[in-house]
Amino acid sequence: MKSYMIFGAIVGFLIGVGFSLTGDCSWSTAFWRGCAVALVAAVLTRWWGRVWLESLRDANRQRQYKRMVPAEKPKATPKP
């Protein structure tokens, strides 16, 4: 999870500073806005990473369960 948070923080910082500088802000204002966006992006990336990994684990569990339990054969219905 640390790698997701670091990646999100870097991307968020670059986005925050980039948009701030595009809006003609001073460097100090751009820095603080970049820090705020980095924090939010890191938390969101961590949350998304957990959801993604849990979905991946769930899909793996389902695949293993299907291998262990053979598919039920359809029962023949008696003809009258």
Long-range contacts (C-beta under 8 A, 24 or more apart in sequence): 1-46, 1-49, 1-50, 4-45, 4-46, 4-48, 4-49, 5-42, 5-43, 5-45, 5-46, 6-42, 7-45, 8-38, 8-41, 8-42, 8-43, 8-44, 8-45, 8-46, 9-38, 9-39, 9-41, 9-42, 9-45, 10-38, 11-41, 11-45, 12-37, 12-38, 12-39, 12-40, 12-41, 12-42, 13-37, 13-38, 13-41, 15-41
